[in-house]
Amino acid sequence: MTKEELFGEIKKKESFLCVGLDTDPTKIPAHLHKEDDPIFAFNKQIIDATADYCVSYKPNIAFYESLGPQGWDSLQKTLEYMPKTHFSIADAKRGDIGNTSKMYAKAFFENMDFDSITVAPYMGEDSVTPFLMDGKWVIVLAHTSNKGGLDFQKIINKDTGNYLFQDVMLKNQEWATPEQLMFVVGATRAESLLDVRKVAPDNFLLVPGVGAQGGDLQGVAKYGMNKECGLLVNSSRGIIYASNGEDFAEVAQQEAKKLQAEMSELLDKYL
């Protein structure tokens, strides 16, 4: 999916919502455990319920690989079930030396055919550039919301005056254009998007943390939106686990619809 196509879907849906499929077998409704593949059965109903209100899906790979071969099978079926109009993100946070990164790229882009993958950039160029395949996106971890993110990301470089995460973002832009490169920026520090946009005005940002983690959607749009929207805002637990009963898909749909309605207003306000 190209940047133009992604923006087209955002305008069409009036939404920049990404639904995170962090599917945990201990949290899905009990009645699904009777299914041959409970994980896929859950994901399938979530996708059916939310597809009209989002533009992207993001399976967190750890929730699948922790289940062994069956988990990988559930992930493959989930990816194949996603509508082709929706941007697919392998939230794998890979990052290793060149030969290993090439194998990760082959796994997620050639064998599984995701549109994009999240990557940890701190091993440098050869941990990122192998993922820059035709028609695919790299989503680089930049400024995350977790408590430990402050251990390194906001160290100030005395030579440049930038935070470390800003210098990392600038360096990554030497390797890829905004047509292939996104950044992960946590929603729970919405004001930090000002620092992000100083160094990456044109890139799309994947913004997790809205919903159960307390992220501020209004602040994210105010500080982070650009002329092409430039945002994919993810909600996982706040949608998929809004109910653990047999009505889970219906309730998930209601939560996705609420976020879409708010996003529609924000797109009208800031675009």
C-alpha positions in Angstrom: 0.0 0.0 0.0 1.4 3.4 -1.0 1.2 6.5 1.1 -1.3 8.0 -1.3 -3.5 4.9 -1.0 -3.3 4.9 2.8 -4.3 8.6 2.9 -7.2 7.8 0.5 -8.5 5.1 2.9 -8.3 7.6 5.8 -10.3 10.1 3.9 -12.8 7.5 2.7 -13.4 6.0 6.2 -12.9 9.4 8.0 -10.7 7.4 10.3 -7.1 6.9 11.2 -7.8 4.0 13.5 -5.6 1.0 13.8 -7.0 -2.0 15.7 -4.3 -3.9 17.7 -4.9 -7.6 17.6 -3.0 -8.5 20.8 -4.9 -11.7 21.2 -4.3 -13.5 24.5 -6.0 -16.9 24.9 -6.4 -16.2 28.6 -8.5 -13.1 27.9 -10.8 -14.1 25.0 -14.4 -15.2 25.8 -14.7 -18.7 27.3 -17.1 -19.9 24.6 -14.5 -19.5 21.9 -12.3 -22.2 23.4 -14.6 -24.7 21.9 -13.4 -23.6 18.4 -10.7 -25.5 16.6 -8.7 -22.3 16.5 -9.9 -19.9 19.3 -7.4 -17.2 18.4 -8.5 -17.0 14.8 -12.2 -17.3 15.7 -11.7 -14.3 18.0 -9.8 -12.2 15.5 -12.2 -13.0 12.7 -15.1 -11.7 14.6 -13.2 -8.6 15.7 -12.2 -7.9 12.1 -15.8 -8.3 10.9 -17.0 -5.9 13.6 -14.4 -3.2 13.2 -13.5 -3.2 9.5 -15.8 -0.3 8.6 -14.3 2.0 11.3 -10.6 1.4 11.0 -7.9 1.6 8.2 -5.3 -0.8 9.7 -4.8 -3.9 11.8 -1.7 -4.6 14.0 -1.2 -8.1 15.4 1.4 -8.0 18.1 3.6 -10.9 17.1 4.6 -11.9 20.6 1.1 -13.0 21.4 1.2 -15.5 18.4 4.8 -16.8 18.6 4.4 -17.5 22.3 1.9 -20.2 21.3 4.3 -22.1 19.0 3.3 -23.5 15.6 -0.4 -23.1 16.3 0.1 -19.4 17.0 1.9 -18.9 13.7 -0.9 -20.6 11.9 -3.5 -18.4 13.6 -1.5 -15.4 12.6 -1.3 -16.4 9.0 -5.1 -17.1 8.8 -5.7 -13.7 10.5 -3.5 -11.9 8.0 -5.2 -13.6 5.1 -8.6 -12.7 6.5 -7.9 -9.0 6.8 -9.4 -6.9 4.0 -6.9 -5.9 1.4 -8.0 -2.3 1.8 -6.6 -2.3 5.3 -2.9 -1.6 6.1 -1.4 -4.6 7.9 1.3 -4.1 10.5 3.5 -6.9 11.9 4.3 -5.5 15.3 7.4 -7.6 15.7 10.0 -5.0 16.8 12.7 -6.8 15.0 16.3 -5.4 14.7 19.5 -7.3 14.2 22.5 -7.4 11.9 22.0 -7.4 8.2 21.9 -11.1 7.4 19.4 -11.7 10.2 17.3 -8.7 9.3 17.1 -10.1 5.7 15.6 -13.3 7.1 13.1 -11.4 9.2 12.1 -9.4 6.1 11.7 -12.6 4.2 9.5 -14.1 6.9 7.1 -11.2 7.3 7.2 -9.7 3.8 7.7 -12.6 1.4 6.2 -15.6 3.3 3.5 -13.7 5.2 3.0 -10.6 3.0 2.4 -8.0 5.7 2.5 -4.4 4.5 4.8 -3.2 7.2 6.9 -4.2 10.2 8.0 -2.5 13.4 11.8 -2.3 13.8 14.2 -1.4 16.6 16.8 0.8 15.0 19.6 0.9 17.7 21.9 -1.5 15.8 22.1 1.0 13.0 21.6 1.0 9.3 22.0 -2.7 8.6 19.2 -3.4 11.1 16.8 -1.2 9.2 17.6 -1.2 5.5 17.0 -4.9 4.8 13.3 -4.3 5.4 13.1 -1.6 2.7 11.6 -3.9 0.1 9.4 -2.7 -2.8 5.9 -1.9 -1.7 6.7 -2.4 2.0 7.0 -0.1 5.0 9.4 0.1 7.9 8.0 1.5 11.2 10.9 2.5 13.4 10.6 2.8 17.1 11.3 6.4 18.0 9.7 7.8 21.2 7.8 5.2 23.1 5.4 5.6 26.1 6.8 2.9 28.4 8.5 4.1 31.6 11.8 2.7 30.5 11.7 4.6 27.3 13.0 7.6 29.2 16.2 5.8 30.1 17.7 6.6 26.7 15.4 8.3 24.3 15.5 11.8 25.9 19.3 11.9 26.5 20.4 15.2 25.0 23.2 15.2 22.4 25.4 18.1 23.3 26.7 18.4 19.8 23.3 18.7 18.1 21.1 19.9 20.9 18.6 17.1 20.0 17.2 14.4 22.0 18.6 11.0 21.2 15.3 9.9 19.6 15.4 12.9 17.3 18.9 12.1 16.1 17.8 8.5 15.5 14.8 9.7 13.5 17.0 12.0 11.4 19.5 9.3 10.7 16.7 6.9 9.6 15.5 9.5 7.1 18.9 9.2 5.3 18.0 5.6 4.5 14.3 5.9 3.5 11.7 8.5 2.3 8.3 9.2 3.9 6.9 6.8 1.2 8.4 3.8 3.1 9.3 5.0 6.6 7.0 5.6 9.6 7.8 6.1 13.3 6.3 4.8 16.5 5.5 7.5 19.0 3.5 6.8 22.2 0.2 8.6 22.7 0.5 9.0 26.4 3.0 11.9 25.8 1.0 13.8 23.2 3.0 17.0 23.6 6.2 15.2 22.6 4.8 15.0 19.1 5.9 18.6 18.7 9.5 17.4 19.1 8.8 14.6 16.7 7.3 16.8 14.0 10.3 19.1 14.2 12.5 16.4 12.7 9.9 14.3 10.8 7.2 16.6 9.4 6.1 14.4 6.5 6.3 10.9 7.9 3.3 8.8 9.1 3.4 8.1 12.8 2.1 4.9 14.4 0.7 6.1 17.7 -0.1 3.3 20.3 -1.6 4.0 23.7 -5.0 5.4 23.1 -7.7 3.7 25.1 -6.7 1.4 27.9 -3.2 3.0 28.3 -4.8 6.5 28.7 -3.5 8.2 25.6 -5.1 11.6 24.6 -6.5 11.4 21.1 -7.3 15.1 21.0 -3.7 15.9 21.9 -2.3 13.4 19.4 -4.3 15.1 16.6 -3.5 18.6 17.7 0.3 18.1 17.9 0.8 15.2 15.4 -1.5 15.6 12.4 0.0 16.9 9.1 -1.5 17.7 5.8 -1.9 14.1 4.9 -3.2 13.2 8.4 0.1 11.4 9.0 -1.3 9.4 11.9 -2.3 5.8 12.5 -3.6 5.7 16.1 -3.7 2.3 17.6 -6.2 0.9 20.2 -5.9 -2.7 21.3 -7.3 -3.6 24.7 -9.8 -0.8 24.7 -11.5 -2.3 21.7 -10.9 -6.0 21.6 -11.4 -6.6 25.3 -14.1 -4.1 25.9 -16.3 -7.2 26.8 -15.3 -10.8 27.6 -18.8 -12.1 27.0 -20.6 -13.5 24.0 -21.3 -9.9 22.9 -17.6 -9.1 22.6 -17.7 -8.4 18.9 -20.7 -6.1 19.2 -19.1 -4.1 22.0 -15.8 -3.9 20.2 -17.7 -2.5 17.2 -19.3 0.1 19.5 -15.8 1.2 20.8 -14.3 1.4 17.3 -17.3 3.4 16.1 -16.8 5.9 19.0 -13.2 6.4 18.1 -14.0 6.7 14.4 -16.6 9.4 15.1 -14.1 11.4 17.2 -11.4 11.0 14.5 -13.8 12.2 11.8 -14.3 15.4 13.8 -10.5 15.8 14.2 -9.9 15.3 10.5 -12.4 18.0 9.8 -10.7 20.3 12.3 -7.1 19.9 11.4 -7.0 18.9 7.7 
